[in-house]
């Protein structure tokens, strides 16, 4: 998804008259953001983007760009009080323990909830300042403070990404019905995505809409059964009332060469706000 988006953005930049050599860094640092629950998948996506950009700018690795492609990290085992003490002892600006506690609580089960994780607005407003303090501590703090800041940094970055809103969101979400839920996931979906709780992919549709700007587009490829099964009736009603289906392709079986049989039948679609 990100590699295709790179090509689209490159064409836009060229059309607008940007210098060709400046475009790769702009795309990687300003335009493309990716989250995955799997560490290796995020690494491979980042590598593919870097190779794509390197082909357009051979000097890119002289000053490597800061990619916005992350794998979600859990916060289990982190202690807010200890981290606060370490960071505050090594820097000039102070962090507040309750902010780090909020951050830690948000990502206790990041490998279970993935990009469905919710970021509280009270935490989100403090994240830019917290990111600045953490980066300063990594650069200038003692070893103890640096180690604490390095534990916090990935949590801050992924919280900022999950709390942001984008012009376009593109997702190929996982598929899992209620029989595959553990108790924690079941309770989370009931609490956070009540009308979309019948399948993880439906929750991702709703989350994609939450992460899209008021004028933005959300495009997904999912299983097709949300379109007609009774248990998705409330979900469909809310979706149609709040959004316009810009386009929809019902692929059915055989859309992906890697998946054989009739079990996984898919649809791809793009949603935009009603005007």
C-alpha positions in Angstrom: 0.0 0.0 0.0 2.7 2.5 1.0 4.9 1.7 -2.1 1.9 2.4 -4.4 1.1 5.5 -2.5 4.7 6.7 -3.0 4.2 6.5 -6.8 1.0 8.5 -6.6 2.5 11.2 -4.4 5.6 11.4 -6.6 3.4 12.2 -9.6 1.6 14.9 -7.7 4.8 16.5 -6.6 6.2 16.5 -10.1 3.0 18.0 -11.5 3.2 20.8 -8.9 6.8 21.6 -10.1 8.9 20.3 -7.2 12.5 19.5 -7.7 12.8 15.8 -8.5 15.6 15.1 -6.0 13.7 16.7 -3.2 10.6 14.7 -3.6 11.6 11.3 -2.1 12.5 12.8 1.3 9.3 14.9 1.4 7.2 11.9 0.7 8.9 9.7 3.3 8.9 12.3 6.1 5.8 14.4 5.4 3.2 12.2 3.6 3.4 8.4 4.3 2.6 6.8 7.7 2.2 3.2 8.4 1.4 1.0 11.4 1.6 -2.8 11.8 1.2 -5.2 14.6 4.1 -7.3 13.3 7.7 -6.0 13.8 9.1 -7.8 10.7 6.2 -6.5 8.5 7.0 -2.9 9.5 10.7 -3.4 8.8 10.0 -4.8 5.4 7.6 -2.0 4.5 10.2 0.6 5.6 12.9 -1.2 3.6 10.8 -1.2 0.5 10.1 2.5 0.8 13.7 3.3 1.3 14.7 1.4 -1.8 12.0 3.1 -3.7 13.2 6.5 -2.6 16.9 5.6 -3.0 16.2 4.9 -6.7 15.0 8.5 -7.1 17.8 10.1 -5.0 21.1 8.4 -4.8 22.3 10.7 -2.0 19.4 9.8 0.3 21.5 7.6 2.6 24.0 10.4 3.2 21.4 11.8 5.5 18.8 9.0 6.1 15.2 10.2 6.3 13.1 9.7 9.3 10.5 7.1 8.3 7.0 7.1 9.8 6.5 3.4 9.5 6.1 1.8 12.9 5.4 -1.6 14.5 3.2 -1.2 17.6 5.1 -1.9 20.8 3.6 -2.9 24.1 4.3 -1.1 27.4 4.1 -4.2 29.7 6.7 -4.1 32.4 7.2 -0.3 32.2 6.9 1.7 35.5 5.6 5.3 35.1 7.1 6.5 38.4 10.6 5.1 37.6 10.6 6.4 34.1 9.5 9.8 35.3 12.2 10.0 37.9 14.9 8.9 35.4 13.9 11.4 32.7 13.4 14.3 35.0 16.8 13.7 36.6 18.5 13.9 33.2 16.8 16.9 31.6 15.8 20.5 32.0 12.1 20.1 31.3 10.0 17.9 33.5 7.5 15.2 32.5 4.5 14.3 34.6 4.1 10.8 35.9 0.3 10.7 35.2 1.1 11.4 31.5 3.5 8.5 31.3 1.0 6.4 33.2 -1.7 7.2 30.6 0.7 6.3 27.8 1.7 3.0 29.4 -2.0 2.1 30.0 -2.9 2.8 26.4 -0.4 0.3 25.1 -0.6 -2.5 27.7 -2.2 -4.8 25.0 -0.9 -3.2 21.8 -0.1 -6.6 20.2 -3.7 -7.7 20.8 -5.6 -4.5 19.9 -3.1 -3.3 17.3 -4.2 -0.1 15.4 -7.6 -0.3 17.1 -5.9 1.1 20.2 -7.6 4.4 21.3 -5.6 7.5 22.4 -7.4 9.7 25.0 -7.7 13.4 23.9 -6.2 14.6 27.2 -3.1 12.5 26.5 -2.9 13.5 22.8 -2.7 17.2 23.6 0.4 16.6 25.7 2.3 14.3 23.3 4.2 16.9 21.2 5.8 18.4 24.4 6.5 14.9 25.7 8.1 13.9 22.4 10.3 17.0 22.6 11.5 16.2 26.1 12.2 12.6 25.3 14.3 13.5 22.3 16.2 16.1 24.2 16.9 13.5 27.0 18.2 11.0 24.4 20.6 13.6 23.0 21.8 15.2 26.3 20.8 13.0 29.2 22.9 10.6 31.2 22.8 6.9 30.4 20.1 6.2 33.0 17.9 9.0 31.6 18.6 8.0 28.0 17.6 4.4 28.6 14.3 5.6 30.2 13.6 8.0 27.3 14.3 5.2 24.7 11.7 3.1 26.4 9.1 5.9 26.1 10.0 7.1 22.6 8.2 4.4 20.6 5.1 4.7 22.7 4.9 8.5 22.1 5.5 8.1 18.4 2.8 5.4 17.9 0.4 7.4 20.1 0.9 10.5 18.0 0.2 8.4 14.8 -2.9 6.7 16.2 -4.2 10.1 17.4 -3.7 11.9 14.2 -6.2 12.4 11.4 -5.2 11.9 7.7 -6.3 12.9 4.3 -6.4 9.3 3.2 -6.4 6.0 5.1 -5.8 2.7 3.3 -6.2 -0.6 5.1 -6.1 -4.3 4.5 -7.2 -5.4 8.0 -7.1 -8.8 9.7 -10.3 -10.9 9.7 -11.5 -12.6 12.9 -15.0 -13.4 14.0 -16.3 -13.5 17.6 -15.3 -17.2 18.0 -11.7 -16.2 17.7 -11.8 -13.5 20.4 -10.2 -13.9 23.8 -11.9 -12.3 26.7 -9.8 -9.1 26.6 -10.4 -8.5 22.9 -14.1 -9.3 23.3 -14.6 -6.8 26.1 -12.5 -4.1 24.2 -14.6 -4.4 21.0 -17.9 -4.3 22.9 -16.8 -1.2 24.8 -15.1 0.7 21.9 -16.7 -0.6 18.7 -20.1 -1.8 19.8 -21.8 -1.8 16.4 -18.7 -3.2 14.7 -17.9 -5.9 17.2 -18.9 -8.9 15.1 -15.6 -9.0 13.3 -12.2 -7.3 13.7 -12.3 -6.1 10.1 -15.5 -4.2 10.8 -13.9 -2.5 13.8 -11.0 -1.5 11.4 -13.5 0.1 9.1 -14.8 2.2 11.9 -11.3 3.0 13.2 -10.3 4.1 9.6 -13.2 6.5 9.6 -12.1 7.9 13.0 -8.6 8.5 11.6 -9.8 10.3 8.5 -10.2 14.0 8.2 -13.6 15.4 7.6 -12.9 15.8 3.9 -10.8 12.7 3.6 -11.1 9.2 2.1 -10.9 5.8 3.8 -10.2 2.8 1.4 -10.3 -0.8 2.6 -10.3 -4.3 1.3 -12.2 -6.6 3.7 -14.4 -9.7 3.7 -17.7 -9.1 2.0 -20.1 -10.3 4.6 -20.7 -6.9 6.2 -22.8 -6.0 3.2 -25.5 -8.6 3.8 -25.4 -10.6 7.0 -28.0 -9.7 9.6 -25.5 -9.3 12.4 -24.0 -6.3 10.6 -27.3 -4.6 10.1 -26.7 -1.9 12.7 -23.2 -1.4 11.4 -24.4 -1.0 7.9 -27.1 1.5 8.9 -24.6 3.7 10.8 -22.1 3.5 7.9 -24.6 4.5 5.3 -26.0 7.3 7.4 -22.6 8.9 8.1 -20.7 8.1 4.9 -21.0 8.0 1.1 -19.7 4.8 -0.6 -17.6 6.4 -3.3 -16.9 3.1 -5.0 -17.2 -0.6 -4.2 -15.9 -3.7 -6.0 -17.3 -7.0 -4.9 -14.4 -9.4 -5.7 -15.9 -12.6 -4.2 -13.5 -15.6 -4.1 -10.2 -15.7 -5.9 -9.2 -12.0 -5.5 -5.8 -13.0 -4.1 -3.6 -15.6 -5.8 -2.2 -16.6 -2.4 -5.6 -17.5 -1.0 -7.4 -20.4 -2.5 -10.9 -21.8 -2.0 -14.2 -20.0 -1.3 -13.7 -19.2 2.4 -12.3 -15.7 2.0 -14.5 -13.6 -0.3 -13.6 -9.9 -0.4 -14.8 -6.5 -1.3 -12.8 -3.3 -1.7 -14.4 0.1 -1.3 -13.8 3.8 -0.6 -15.8 5.9 1.9 -16.1 9.6 2.1 -18.1 11.9 4.4 -21.6 12.8 3.3 -21.7 16.3 1.7 
